Amino acid sequence: MMELVFLKEKFARKVWMEVKTITMFKPRKIDLTEHVLELIRRTSTDLPADVVSALEQAQKREKPESPAEQALVFILENIKLAKANSLPVCQDTGTLIYHVYMPFGYSMQDIISQIQRATAKATELAYLRPNAVDSITGVNSSNNIGIGAPTIEFHPPPYPPRQRGGIRGGVMNGKMNQTFLLKRKV
């Protein structure tokens, strides 16, 4: 009888250890803070080459010294200065929306924290304008972090794993997504 009880305890201990292993796993660590910061910088300070080319072609079609031609000259100069100095192309840097394609095994809370840190740092470095205002109190957080800001959506992973982020609103609406392949195998 004692031997049977021992076997039951041994089996129960083995099952408990397996359950503990499954439920108490350690999430894999990855730090995307610098990648997200670079994503924000590039999205808010640099326009795609085809957009710049289209603006240059439009300038050439305008009558020299006309108001339209001068406006395009100023726009193109602003684009060059924004890129050279990592400053926003537009006063309205829009609403941040992140689509994170994440495989199983990573902590959503870690990634949310990293995105929030990168967003606050980007605001501090003036890649973004501080525009997260609480709709009830009217208080600007001054770092683009607040309830529902930035918007972060998680999705099952495509292949290869990637992270997309974008800024919606203002002039940046035409340049809303950038994709970075993760340098690490996930």
OpenMM code with the backbone's topology and positions (N, CA, C; nanometers):
from openmm import Vec3, app, unit

residues = "MET MET GLU LEU VAL PHE LEU LYS GLU LYS PHE ALA ARG LYS VAL TRP MET GLU VAL LYS THR ILE THR MET PHE LYS PRO ARG LYS ILE ASP LEU THR GLU HIS VAL LEU GLU LEU ILE ARG ARG THR SER THR ASP LEU PRO ALA ASP VAL VAL SER ALA LEU GLU GLN ALA GLN LYS ARG GLU LYS PRO GLU SER PRO ALA GLU GLN ALA LEU VAL PHE ILE LEU GLU ASN ILE LYS LEU ALA LYS ALA ASN SER LEU PRO VAL CYS GLN ASP THR GLY THR LEU ILE TYR HIS VAL TYR MET PRO PHE GLY TYR SER MET GLN ASP ILE ILE SER GLN ILE GLN ARG ALA THR ALA LYS ALA THR GLU LEU ALA TYR LEU ARG PRO ASN ALA VAL ASP SER ILE THR GLY VAL ASN SER SER ASN ASN ILE GLY ILE GLY ALA PRO THR ILE GLU PHE HIS PRO PRO PRO TYR PRO PRO ARG GLN ARG GLY GLY ILE ARG GLY GLY VAL MET ASN GLY LYS MET ASN GLN THR PHE LEU LEU LYS ARG LYS VAL".split()
positions = [
    Vec3(0.0826, -0.1193, 0.0000),
    Vec3(0.0000, 0.0000, 0.0000),
    Vec3(0.0872, 0.1260, 0.0000),
    Vec3(0.1903, 0.1286, 0.0762),
    Vec3(0.2791, 0.2424, 0.0846),
    Vec3(0.3458, 0.2693, -0.0497),
    Vec3(0.3804, 0.1657, -0.1214),
    Vec3(0.4444, 0.1802, -0.2519),
    Vec3(0.3501, 0.2474, -0.3512),
    Vec3(0.2229, 0.2136, -0.3488),
    Vec3(0.1234, 0.2733, -0.4376),
    Vec3(0.1073, 0.4235, -0.4092),
    Vec3(0.1036, 0.4622, -0.2843),
    Vec3(0.0918, 0.6023, -0.2465),
    Vec3(0.2148, 0.6784, -0.2967),
    Vec3(0.3333, 0.6192, -0.2812),
    Vec3(0.4563, 0.6824, -0.3279),
    Vec3(0.4510, 0.7052, -0.4787),
    Vec3(0.4035, 0.6052, -0.5553),
    Vec3(0.3934, 0.6198, -0.7007),
    Vec3(0.2948, 0.7301, -0.7366),
    Vec3(0.1836, 0.7376, -0.6647),
    Vec3(0.0857, 0.8431, -0.6905),
    Vec3(0.1472, 0.9805, -0.6653),
    Vec3(0.2218, 0.9924, -0.5532),
    Vec3(0.2853, 1.1203, -0.5222),
    Vec3(0.3892, 1.1569, -0.6277),
    Vec3(0.4659, 1.0572, -0.6694),
    Vec3(0.5690, 1.0809, -0.7703),
    Vec3(0.5045, 1.1272, -0.9014),
    Vec3(0.3945, 1.0620, -0.9408),
    Vec3(0.3234, 1.0998, -1.0632),
    Vec3(0.2656, 1.2407, -1.0493),
    Vec3(0.2047, 1.2690, -0.9338),
    Vec3(0.1460, 1.4009, -0.9102),
    Vec3(0.2548, 1.5081, -0.9137),
    Vec3(0.3710, 1.4799, -0.8551),
    Vec3(0.4805, 1.5749, -0.8562),
    Vec3(0.5281, 1.6001, -0.9990),
    Vec3(0.5365, 1.4935, -1.0800),
    Vec3(0.5813, 1.5064, -1.2188),
    Vec3(0.4814, 1.5918, -1.2983),
    Vec3(0.3534, 1.5656, -1.2827),
    Vec3(0.2513, 1.6432, -1.3527),
    Vec3(0.2565, 1.7887, -1.3078),
    Vec3(0.2699, 1.8118, -1.1767),
    Vec3(0.2772, 1.9478, -1.1252),
    Vec3(0.3970, 2.0210, -1.1837),
    Vec3(0.5125, 1.9540, -1.1932),
    Vec3(0.6320, 2.0166, -1.2500),
    Vec3(0.6091, 2.0518, -1.3970),
    Vec3(0.5412, 1.9647, -1.4721),
    Vec3(0.5136, 1.9935, -1.6131),
    Vec3(0.4197, 2.1126, -1.6257),
    Vec3(0.3168, 2.1185, -1.5433),
    Vec3(0.2235, 2.2310, -1.5464),
    Vec3(0.2968, 2.3587, -1.5078),
    Vec3(0.3807, 2.3511, -1.4037),
    Vec3(0.4561, 2.4676, -1.3609),
    Vec3(0.5463, 2.5163, -1.4742),
    Vec3(0.6081, 2.4253, -1.5453),
    Vec3(0.6960, 2.4610, -1.6564),
    Vec3(0.6171, 2.5317, -1.7660),
    Vec3(0.4973, 2.4855, -1.7949),
    Vec3(0.4161, 2.5448, -1.9014),
    Vec3(0.3640, 2.6824, -1.8602),
    Vec3(0.3161, 2.6950, -1.7373),
    Vec3(0.2530, 2.8203, -1.6978),
    Vec3(0.3508, 2.9235, -1.6442),
    Vec3(0.4679, 2.8823, -1.6035),
    Vec3(0.5626, 2.9747, -1.5426),
    Vec3(0.6825, 3.0006, -1.6341),
    Vec3(0.6609, 2.9974, -1.7651),
    Vec3(0.7727, 3.0186, -1.8566),
    Vec3(0.8231, 3.1621, -1.8457),
    Vec3(0.9500, 3.1784, -1.8773),
    Vec3(1.0076, 3.3124, -1.8802),
    Vec3(0.9956, 3.3644, -2.0224),
    Vec3(0.9349, 3.4812, -2.0396),
    Vec3(0.9251, 3.5352, -2.1754),
    Vec3(1.0643, 3.5647, -2.2312),
    Vec3(1.0766, 3.5455, -2.3618),
    Vec3(1.2026, 3.5795, -2.4275),
    Vec3(1.2189, 3.7304, -2.4228),
    Vec3(1.3408, 3.7736, -2.4104),
    Vec3(1.3689, 3.9169, -2.3994),
    Vec3(1.4176, 3.9709, -2.5337),
    Vec3(1.3656, 4.0843, -2.5693),
    Vec3(1.4129, 4.1584, -2.6857),
    Vec3(1.3878, 4.3052, -2.6543),
    Vec3(1.4835, 4.3889, -2.6850),
    Vec3(1.4650, 4.5316, -2.6580),
    Vec3(1.4525, 4.6052, -2.7913),
    Vec3(1.3330, 4.6529, -2.8180),
    Vec3(1.3034, 4.7217, -2.9435),
    Vec3(1.3064, 4.8739, -2.9293),
    Vec3(1.3431, 4.9242, -2.8135),
    Vec3(1.3351, 5.0677, -2.7876),
    Vec3(1.4092, 5.1496, -2.8927),
    Vec3(1.5336, 5.1142, -2.9208),
    Vec3(1.6127, 5.1903, -3.0186),
    Vec3(1.5569, 5.1743, -3.1602),
    Vec3(1.5052, 5.0546, -3.1922),
    Vec3(1.4451, 5.0328, -3.3248),
    Vec3(1.3203, 5.1192, -3.3419),
    Vec3(1.2387, 5.1254, -3.2375),
    Vec3(1.1166, 5.2071, -3.2436),
    Vec3(1.1522, 5.3552, -3.2510),
    Vec3(1.2519, 5.3968, -3.1755),
    Vec3(1.2960, 5.5364, -3.1801),
    Vec3(1.3410, 5.5729, -3.3222),
    Vec3(1.4174, 5.4860, -3.3853),
    Vec3(1.4618, 5.5112, -3.5229),
    Vec3(1.3433, 5.5099, -3.6200),
    Vec3(1.2485, 5.4218, -3.5976),
    Vec3(1.1267, 5.4181, -3.6794),
    Vec3(1.0533, 5.5516, -3.6718),
    Vec3(1.0379, 5.6047, -3.5523),
    Vec3(0.9708, 5.7338, -3.5343),
    Vec3(1.0503, 5.8447, -3.6029),
    Vec3(1.1811, 5.8461, -3.5805),
    Vec3(1.2652, 5.9508, -3.6407),
    Vec3(1.2511, 5.9511, -3.7921),
    Vec3(1.2641, 5.8347, -3.8524),
    Vec3(1.2578, 5.8276, -3.9985),
    Vec3(1.1183, 5.8601, -4.0512),
    Vec3(1.0170, 5.8162, -3.9813),
    Vec3(0.8806, 5.8410, -4.0270),
    Vec3(0.8426, 5.9883, -4.0198),
    Vec3(0.8886, 6.0585, -3.9172),
    Vec3(0.8477, 6.1980, -3.9021),
    Vec3(0.9430, 6.2980, -3.9669),
    Vec3(1.0635, 6.2551, -4.0043),
    Vec3(1.1613, 6.3510, -4.0558),
    Vec3(1.2035, 6.3279, -4.2003),
    Vec3(1.1603, 6.2207, -4.2604),
    Vec3(1.2097, 6.1850, -4.3936),
    Vec3(1.0939, 6.1371, -4.4811),
    Vec3(1.0807, 6.1961, -4.5972),
    Vec3(0.9771, 6.1528, -4.6912),
    Vec3(1.0364, 6.0535, -4.7916),
    Vec3(0.9561, 5.9631, -4.8437),
    Vec3(1.0062, 5.8684, -4.9436),
    Vec3(1.0566, 5.9410, -5.0690),
    Vec3(1.1541, 5.8804, -5.1356),
    Vec3(1.2164, 5.9413, -5.2540),
    Vec3(1.1147, 5.9699, -5.3643),
    Vec3(1.0159, 5.8820, -5.3822),
    Vec3(0.9177, 5.9045, -5.4891),
    Vec3(0.8308, 6.0272, -5.4611),
    Vec3(0.8037, 6.0564, -5.3346),
    Vec3(0.7248, 6.1751, -5.2991),
    Vec3(0.8073, 6.3010, -5.3260),
    Vec3(0.9345, 6.2998, -5.2854),
    Vec3(1.0231, 6.4140, -5.3091),
    Vec3(1.0387, 6.4370, -5.4596),
    Vec3(1.0560, 6.3288, -5.5336),
    Vec3(1.0700, 6.3388, -5.6791),
    Vec3(0.9454, 6.3992, -5.7432),
    Vec3(0.8282, 6.3577, -5.6978),
    Vec3(0.7029, 6.4121, -5.7515),
    Vec3(0.6919, 6.5626, -5.7227),
    Vec3(0.7342, 6.6041, -5.6030),
    Vec3(0.7315, 6.7467, -5.5705),
    Vec3(0.8305, 6.8252, -5.6566),
    Vec3(0.9487, 6.7684, -5.6803),
    Vec3(1.0478, 6.8338, -5.7665),
    Vec3(0.9958, 6.8472, -5.9095),
    Vec3(0.9302, 6.7436, -5.9589),
    Vec3(0.8719, 6.7489, -6.0940),
    Vec3(0.7610, 6.8544, -6.1008),
    Vec3(0.6806, 6.8627, -5.9959),
    Vec3(0.5737, 6.9631, -5.9916),
    Vec3(0.6334, 7.1041, -5.9921),
    Vec3(0.7433, 7.1236, -5.9199),
    Vec3(0.8082, 7.2548, -5.9174),
    Vec3(0.8567, 7.2931, -6.0571),
    Vec3(0.9143, 7.2000, -6.1291),
    Vec3(0.9656, 7.2270, -6.2639),
    Vec3(0.8542, 7.2643, -6.3620),
    Vec3(0.7338, 7.2127, -6.3384),
    Vec3(0.6214, 7.2409, -6.4273),
    Vec3(0.5595, 7.3790, -6.4024),
    Vec3(0.5871, 7.4352, -6.2860),
    Vec3(0.5287, 7.5649, -6.2526),
    Vec3(0.6048, 7.6784, -6.3207),
    Vec3(0.5338, 7.7883, -6.3433),
    Vec3(0.5943, 7.9073, -6.4013),
    Vec3(0.6966, 7.9634, -6.3019),
    Vec3(0.8207, 7.9932, -6.3465),
    Vec3(0.9230, 8.0470, -6.2562),
    Vec3(0.8746, 8.1722, -6.1834),
    Vec3(0.9087, 8.1788, -6.0555),
    Vec3(0.8759, 8.2917, -5.9673),
    Vec3(0.7267, 8.3061, -5.9377),
    Vec3(0.6460, 8.2096, -5.9802),
    Vec3(0.5026, 8.2146, -5.9486),
    Vec3(0.4830, 8.1733, -5.8025),
    Vec3(0.3698, 8.2108, -5.7428),
    Vec3(0.3441, 8.1695, -5.6043),
    Vec3(0.3484, 8.0168, -5.5862),
    Vec3(0.2966, 7.9435, -5.6849),
    Vec3(0.2973, 7.7965, -5.6744),
    Vec3(0.4400, 7.7430, -5.6765),
    Vec3(0.5223, 7.7981, -5.7651),
    Vec3(0.6617, 7.7522, -5.7738),
    Vec3(0.7365, 7.7862, -5.6450),
    Vec3(0.7124, 7.9047, -5.5909),
    Vec3(0.7780, 7.9452, -5.4664),
    Vec3(0.7328, 7.8583, -5.3482),
    Vec3(0.6059, 7.8228, -5.3447),
    Vec3(0.5562, 7.7350, -5.2383),
    Vec3(0.6262, 7.5993, -5.2441),
    Vec3(0.6421, 7.5455, -5.3657),
    Vec3(0.7115, 7.4172, -5.3812),
    Vec3(0.8597, 7.4286, -5.3452),
    Vec3(0.9212, 7.5409, -5.3745),
    Vec3(1.0604, 7.5632, -5.3349),
    Vec3(1.0719, 7.5561, -5.1820),
    Vec3(0.9805, 7.6249, -5.1123),
    Vec3(0.9823, 7.6244, -4.9655),
    Vec3(0.9571, 7.4842, -4.9095),
    Vec3(0.8633, 7.4135, -4.9695),
    Vec3(0.8328, 7.2773, -4.9246),
    Vec3(0.9549, 7.1873, -4.9416),
    Vec3(1.0194, 7.1935, -5.0577),
    Vec3(1.1369, 7.1099, -5.0834),
    Vec3(1.2537, 7.1467, -4.9912),
    Vec3(1.2692, 7.2757, -4.9643),
    Vec3(1.3740, 7.3182, -4.8715),
    Vec3(1.3446, 7.2673, -4.7306),
    Vec3(1.2188, 7.2730, -4.6906),
    Vec3(1.1775, 7.2217, -4.5599),
    Vec3(1.2064, 7.0719, -4.5491),
    Vec3(1.1796, 6.9980, -4.6545),
    Vec3(1.2051, 6.8531, -4.6552),
    Vec3(1.3545, 6.8260, -4.6367),
    Vec3(1.4388, 6.9014, -4.7070),
    Vec3(1.5848, 6.8828, -4.6939),
    Vec3(1.6321, 6.9167, -4.5529),
    Vec3(1.5836, 7.0285, -4.4977),
    Vec3(1.6234, 7.0673, -4.3625),
    Vec3(1.5749, 6.9658, -4.2585),
    Vec3(1.4526, 6.9182, -4.2753),
    Vec3(1.3971, 6.8200, -4.1812),
    Vec3(1.4821, 6.6932, -4.1804),
    Vec3(1.5176, 6.6458, -4.2981),
    Vec3(1.5979, 6.5232, -4.3072),
    Vec3(1.7378, 6.5464, -4.2497),
    Vec3(1.8014, 6.6569, -4.2852),
    Vec3(1.9385, 6.6854, -4.2408),
    Vec3(1.9485, 6.7048, -4.0899),
    Vec3(1.8449, 6.7628, -4.0297),
    Vec3(1.8488, 6.7948, -3.8867),
    Vec3(1.7613, 6.7044, -3.8003),
    Vec3(1.7036, 6.5990, -3.8599),
    Vec3(1.6125, 6.5079, -3.7886),
    Vec3(1.5034, 6.5836, -3.7147),
    Vec3(1.4378, 6.6732, -3.7893),
    Vec3(1.3248, 6.7494, -3.7366),
    Vec3(1.1995, 6.7096, -3.8134),
    Vec3(1.0830, 6.7199, -3.7516),
    Vec3(0.9606, 6.6817, -3.8214),
    Vec3(0.9391, 6.7614, -3.9503),
    Vec3(0.8900, 6.6944, -4.0530),
    Vec3(0.8602, 6.7587, -4.1807),
    Vec3(0.7436, 6.8554, -4.1634),
    Vec3(0.6545, 6.8231, -4.0711),
    Vec3(0.5315, 6.9007, -4.0544),
    Vec3(0.5106, 6.9344, -3.9072),
    Vec3(0.4408, 7.0446, -3.8798),
    Vec3(0.4063, 7.0812, -3.7422),
    Vec3(0.3158, 6.9767, -3.6776),
    Vec3(0.2273, 6.9172, -3.7570),
    Vec3(0.1358, 6.8155, -3.7059),
    Vec3(0.1998, 6.6795, -3.7278),
    Vec3(0.2577, 6.6225, -3.6217),
    Vec3(0.3219, 6.4918, -3.6363),
    Vec3(0.2237, 6.3769, -3.6238),
    Vec3(0.0962, 6.4072, -3.6077),
    Vec3(-0.0077, 6.3049, -3.6170),
    Vec3(-0.0232, 6.2172, -3.4946),
    Vec3(-0.0965, 6.1085, -3.5141),
    Vec3(-0.1258, 6.0115, -3.4094),
    Vec3(-0.0418, 5.8875, -3.4329),
    Vec3(0.0229, 5.8411, -3.3290),
    Vec3(0.1073, 5.7224, -3.3418),
    Vec3(0.0230, 5.5960, -3.3336),
    Vec3(0.0403, 5.5096, -3.4320),
    Vec3(-0.0303, 5.3808, -3.4363),
    Vec3(0.0740, 5.2738, -3.4665),
    Vec3(0.0859, 5.1768, -3.3776),
    Vec3(0.1810, 5.0674, -3.3956),
    Vec3(0.1066, 4.9372, -3.4179),
    Vec3(0.1518, 4.8613, -3.5162),
    Vec3(0.1043, 4.7248, -3.5386),
    Vec3(0.2240, 4.6348, -3.5112),
    Vec3(0.2176, 4.5598, -3.4036),
    Vec3(0.3290, 4.4739, -3.3639),
    Vec3(0.2932, 4.3304, -3.3989),
    Vec3(0.3740, 4.2695, -3.4835),
    Vec3(0.3561, 4.1302, -3.5236),
    Vec3(0.4512, 4.0488, -3.4363),
    Vec3(0.3952, 3.9774, -3.3390),
    Vec3(0.4757, 3.9190, -3.2333),
    Vec3(0.4496, 3.7699, -3.2190),
    Vec3(0.5560, 3.6897, -3.2273),
    Vec3(0.5376, 3.5461, -3.2045),
    Vec3(0.5173, 3.5175, -3.0561),
    Vec3(0.4703, 3.3978, -3.0263),
    Vec3(0.4493, 3.3547, -2.8885),
    Vec3(0.5831, 3.3552, -2.8146),
    Vec3(0.5803, 3.3916, -2.6902),
    Vec3(0.6996, 3.3832, -2.6081),
    Vec3(0.7572, 3.5174, -2.5694),
    Vec3(0.7009, 3.6258, -2.6195),
    Vec3(0.7479, 3.7588, -2.5831),
    Vec3(0.6425, 3.8258, -2.4968),
    Vec3(0.6865, 3.9120, -2.4106),
    Vec3(0.5959, 3.9808, -2.3196),
    Vec3(0.5351, 4.1034, -2.3884),
    Vec3(0.4018, 4.1047, -2.3987),
    Vec3(0.3346, 4.2217, -2.4558),
    Vec3(0.3611, 4.3448, -2.3706),
    Vec3(0.3612, 4.3280, -2.2396),
    Vec3(0.3821, 4.4424, -2.1506),
    Vec3(0.5212, 4.5007, -2.1694),
    Vec3(0.6227, 4.4138, -2.1889),
    Vec3(0.7589, 4.4644, -2.2149),
    Vec3(0.7616, 4.5471, -2.3428),
    Vec3(0.6968, 4.4973, -2.4465),
    Vec3(0.6982, 4.5670, -2.5746),
    Vec3(0.6204, 4.6985, -2.5647),
    Vec3(0.5082, 4.6986, -2.4943),
    Vec3(0.4326, 4.8230, -2.4736),
    Vec3(0.5211, 4.9252, -2.4016),
    Vec3(0.5910, 4.8819, -2.2977),
    Vec3(0.6799, 4.9727, -2.2231),
    Vec3(0.7906, 5.0268, -2.3120),
    Vec3(0.8472, 4.9416, -2.3970),
    Vec3(0.9543, 4.9853, -2.4867),
    Vec3(0.9028, 5.0875, -2.5872),
    Vec3(0.7849, 5.0636, -2.6422),
    Vec3(0.7257, 5.1588, -2.7373),
    Vec3(0.6975, 5.2911, -2.6673),
    Vec3(0.6461, 5.2863, -2.5448),
    Vec3(0.6193, 5.4096, -2.4709),
    Vec3(0.7483, 5.4851, -2.4394),
    Vec3(0.8539, 5.4129, -2.4008),
    Vec3(0.9830, 5.4789, -2.3742),
    Vec3(1.0365, 5.5447, -2.5010),
    Vec3(1.0288, 5.4729, -2.6134),
    Vec3(1.0776, 5.5282, -2.7404),
    Vec3(0.9955, 5.6502, -2.7808),
    Vec3(0.8652, 5.6456, -2.7599),
    Vec3(0.7779, 5.7580, -2.7942),
    Vec3(0.8118, 5.8805, -2.7089),
    Vec3(0.8290, 5.8595, -2.5791),
    Vec3(0.8657, 5.9710, -2.4906),
    Vec3(1.0022, 6.0280, -2.5291),
    Vec3(1.0975, 5.9414, -2.5614),
    Vec3(1.2313, 5.9874, -2.6015),
    Vec3(1.2244, 6.0634, -2.7340),
    Vec3(1.1435, 6.0133, -2.8281),
    Vec3(1.1280, 6.0820, -2.9573),
    Vec3(1.0678, 6.2209, -2.9382),
    Vec3(0.9766, 6.2341, -2.8443),
    Vec3(0.9178, 6.3646, -2.8148),
    Vec3(1.0229, 6.4558, -2.7520),
    Vec3(1.1012, 6.4012, -2.6597),
    Vec3(1.2085, 6.4783, -2.5964),
    Vec3(1.3112, 6.5266, -2.6991),
    Vec3(1.3419, 6.4417, -2.7992),
    Vec3(1.4387, 6.4769, -2.9031),
    Vec3(1.3771, 6.5605, -3.0157),
    Vec3(1.2486, 6.5939, -3.0035),
    Vec3(1.1741, 6.6767, -3.0987),
    Vec3(1.1511, 6.6082, -3.2331),
    Vec3(1.1540, 6.4746, -3.2378),
    Vec3(1.1115, 6.4045, -3.3594),
    Vec3(0.9592, 6.4111, -3.3699),
    Vec3(0.8941, 6.4275, -3.2551),
    Vec3(0.7485, 6.4397, -3.2472),
    Vec3(0.7143, 6.5660, -3.1698),
    Vec3(0.5988, 6.6218, -3.2013),
    Vec3(0.5462, 6.7328, -3.1226),
    Vec3(0.4635, 6.6732, -3.0087),
    Vec3(0.4683, 6.7320, -2.8905),
    Vec3(0.3873, 6.6790, -2.7801),
    Vec3(0.2395, 6.7074, -2.8045),
    Vec3(0.1643, 6.6034, -2.8388),
    Vec3(0.0237, 6.6282, -2.8716),
    Vec3(-0.0734, 6.5234, -2.8164),
    Vec3(-0.0377, 6.4572, -2.7068),
    Vec3(-0.1318, 6.3657, -2.6417),
    Vec3(-0.2044, 6.4435, -2.5327),
    Vec3(-0.3262, 6.4841, -2.5625),
    Vec3(-0.4045, 6.5657, -2.4698),
    Vec3(-0.5189, 6.4816, -2.4147),
    Vec3(-0.5322, 6.4794, -2.2835),
    Vec3(-0.6417, 6.4081, -2.2183),
    Vec3(-0.7719, 6.4776, -2.2547),
    Vec3(-0.8644, 6.4032, -2.3122),
    Vec3(-0.9883, 6.4648, -2.3614),
    Vec3(-1.0804, 6.5133, -2.2499),
    Vec3(-1.0617, 6.4654, -2.1299),
    Vec3(-1.1476, 6.5084, -2.0198),
    Vec3(-1.0862, 6.6273, -1.9456),
    Vec3(-0.9584, 6.6158, -1.9116),
    Vec3(-0.8951, 6.7224, -1.8332),
    Vec3(-0.8361, 6.8332, -1.9204),
    Vec3(-0.8072, 6.8012, -2.0478),
    Vec3(-0.7454, 6.8984, -2.1365),
    Vec3(-0.5959, 6.9147, -2.1132),
    Vec3(-0.5379, 6.8282, -2.0316),
    Vec3(-0.3962, 6.8368, -1.9980),
    Vec3(-0.3137, 6.7614, -2.1024),
    Vec3(-0.2087, 6.8284, -2.1518),
    Vec3(-0.1162, 6.7665, -2.2470),
    Vec3(-0.0098, 6.6937, -2.1666),
    Vec3(0.0124, 6.5652, -2.1965),
    Vec3(0.1113, 6.4870, -2.1224),
    Vec3(0.2539, 6.5335, -2.1518),
    Vec3(0.2737, 6.6054, -2.2589),
    Vec3(0.4019, 6.6587, -2.3056),
    Vec3(0.5019, 6.5524, -2.3496),
    Vec3(0.4596, 6.4249, -2.3518),
    Vec3(0.5500, 6.3200, -2.3997),
    Vec3(0.4817, 6.2203, -2.4931),
    Vec3(0.3594, 6.2500, -2.5355),
    Vec3(0.2812, 6.1654, -2.6257),
    Vec3(0.2418, 6.0316, -2.5660),
    Vec3(0.2418, 6.0219, -2.4332),
    Vec3(0.1986, 5.9011, -2.3643),
    Vec3(0.0740, 5.9362, -2.2840),
    Vec3(-0.0280, 5.8547, -2.2976),
    Vec3(-0.1510, 5.8769, -2.2228),
    Vec3(-0.2429, 5.7579, -2.2393),
    Vec3(-0.3633, 5.7692, -2.1932),
    Vec3(-0.4598, 5.6604, -2.2070),
    Vec3(-0.4898, 5.6427, -2.3555),
    Vec3(-0.4548, 5.5277, -2.4091),
    Vec3(-0.4766, 5.4997, -2.5509),
    Vec3(-0.3776, 5.5676, -2.6440),
    Vec3(-0.2741, 5.6288, -2.5889),
    Vec3(-0.1748, 5.6955, -2.6725),
    Vec3(-0.0358, 5.6510, -2.6298),
    Vec3(0.0418, 5.5994, -2.7192),
    Vec3(0.0080, 5.5702, -2.8580),
    Vec3(-0.0801, 5.4461, -2.8685),
    Vec3(-0.1421, 5.4297, -2.9842),
    Vec3(-0.2223, 5.3106, -3.0101),
    Vec3(-0.1279, 5.1965, -3.0460),
    Vec3(-0.1418, 5.0840, -2.9753),
    Vec3(-0.0555, 4.9682, -3.0003),
    Vec3(-0.1455, 4.8469, -3.0204),
    Vec3(-0.1348, 4.7861, -3.1373),
    Vec3(-0.2140, 4.6671, -3.1685),
    Vec3(-0.1201, 4.5500, -3.1916),
    Vec3(-0.1532, 4.4370, -3.1327),
    Vec3(-0.0721, 4.3161, -3.1477),
    Vec3(-0.1412, 4.2186, -3.2423),
    Vec3(-0.0591, 4.1545, -3.3256),
    Vec3(-0.1088, 4.0598, -3.4246),
    Vec3(-0.0211, 3.9353, -3.4225),
    Vec3(-0.0761, 3.8204, -3.4666),
    Vec3(0.0100, 3.7028, -3.4812),
    Vec3(0.1141, 3.7307, -3.5886),
    Vec3(0.2263, 3.6633, -3.5803),
    Vec3(0.3367, 3.6984, -3.6698),
    Vec3(0.3209, 3.6500, -3.8130),
    Vec3(0.3588, 3.7339, -3.9072),
    Vec3(0.3762, 3.6871, -4.0442),
    Vec3(0.5177, 3.6318, -4.0560),
    Vec3(0.5569, 3.5939, -4.1710),
    Vec3(0.6966, 3.5543, -4.1887),
    Vec3(0.7584, 3.6457, -4.2909),
    Vec3(0.8734, 3.7053, -4.2715),
    Vec3(0.9512, 3.7047, -4.1474),
    Vec3(0.8902, 3.7995, -4.0456),
    Vec3(0.9215, 3.7819, -3.9149),
    Vec3(0.8668, 3.8704, -3.8124),
    Vec3(0.9056, 4.0152, -3.8404),
    Vec3(0.8148, 4.1069, -3.8149),
    Vec3(0.8440, 4.2477, -3.8374),
    Vec3(0.7604, 4.3322, -3.7433),
    Vec3(0.7984, 4.4568, -3.7352),
    Vec3(0.7230, 4.5527, -3.6562),
    Vec3(0.6924, 4.6692, -3.7474),
    Vec3(0.5692, 4.7148, -3.7469),
    Vec3(0.5312, 4.8292, -3.8281),
    Vec3(0.4785, 4.9364, -3.7364),
    Vec3(0.5107, 5.0563, -3.7711),
    Vec3(0.4574, 5.1678, -3.6953),
    Vec3(0.4282, 5.2790, -3.7924),
    Vec3(0.3436, 5.3659, -3.7539),
    Vec3(0.3148, 5.4752, -3.8442),
    Vec3(0.2572, 5.5925, -3.7703),
    Vec3(0.2538, 5.7015, -3.8414),
    Vec3(0.1964, 5.8235, -3.7876),
    Vec3(0.0824, 5.8612, -3.8810),
    Vec3(-0.0352, 5.8833, -3.8258),
    Vec3(-0.1510, 5.9211, -3.9068),
    Vec3(-0.1918, 6.0622, -3.8704),
    Vec3(-0.2225, 6.1387, -3.9736),
    Vec3(-0.2692, 6.2744, -3.9499),
    Vec3(-0.1744, 6.3752, -4.0080),
    Vec3(-0.2234, 6.4935, -4.0341),
    Vec3(-0.1383, 6.5992, -4.0876),
    Vec3(-0.0799, 6.5610, -4.2221),
    Vec3(0.0297, 6.6240, -4.2578),
    Vec3(0.0963, 6.5969, -4.3851),
    Vec3(0.1536, 6.4566, -4.3867),
    Vec3(0.1812, 6.4009, -4.2696),
    Vec3(0.2437, 6.2692, -4.2618),
    Vec3(0.1493, 6.1578, -4.3050),
    Vec3(0.0243, 6.1865, -4.3308),
    Vec3(-0.0713, 6.0837, -4.3687),
    Vec3(-0.0274, 6.0065, -4.4921),
    Vec3(0.0436, 6.0733, -4.5838),
    Vec3(0.0905, 6.0043, -4.7041),
    Vec3(0.2052, 5.9099, -4.6768),
    Vec3(0.2691, 5.9244, -4.5635),
    Vec3(0.3828, 5.8381, -4.5301),
    Vec3(0.3519, 5.7703, -4.3981),
    Vec3(0.2633, 5.6724, -4.4004),
    Vec3(0.2129, 5.6249, -4.2732),
    Vec3(0.2789, 5.5007, -4.2190),
    Vec3(0.3513, 5.4238, -4.2986),
    Vec3(0.4079, 5.3015, -4.2441),
    Vec3(0.5540, 5.2858, -4.2802),
    Vec3(0.6279, 5.2386, -4.1864),
    Vec3(0.7673, 5.1990, -4.2059),
    Vec3(0.7762, 5.0575, -4.1520),
    Vec3(0.8603, 4.9770, -4.2093),
    Vec3(0.8774, 4.8408, -4.1612),
    Vec3(1.0240, 4.8163, -4.1323),
    Vec3(1.0501, 4.7597, -4.0163),
    Vec3(1.1851, 4.7205, -3.9796),
    Vec3(1.1858, 4.5704, -3.9592),
    Vec3(1.2739, 4.5003, -4.0270),
    Vec3(1.2910, 4.3590, -3.9982),
    Vec3(1.3723, 4.3484, -3.8707),
    Vec3(1.3309, 4.2603, -3.7837),
    Vec3(1.4058, 4.2422, -3.6611),
    Vec3(1.5395, 4.1791, -3.6955),
    Vec3(1.6458, 4.2310, -3.6380),
    Vec3(1.7783, 4.1788, -3.6679),
    Vec3(1.8047, 4.0457, -3.5994),
    Vec3(1.7291, 4.0190, -3.4976),
    Vec3(1.7419, 3.8955, -3.4230),
    Vec3(1.6467, 3.7904, -3.4781),
    Vec3(1.6849, 3.6663, -3.4716),
    Vec3(1.5910, 3.5617, -3.5086),
    Vec3(1.4918, 3.5486, -3.3956),
    Vec3(1.3633, 3.5457, -3.4313),
    Vec3(1.2606, 3.5315, -3.3277),
    Vec3(1.1792, 3.4097, -3.3531),
] * unit.nanometer
topology = app.Topology()
chain = topology.addChain("A")
for resn in residues:
    res = topology.addResidue(resn, chain)
    for name in ("N", "CA", "C"):
        topology.addAtom(name, app.Element.getBySymbol(name[0]), res)
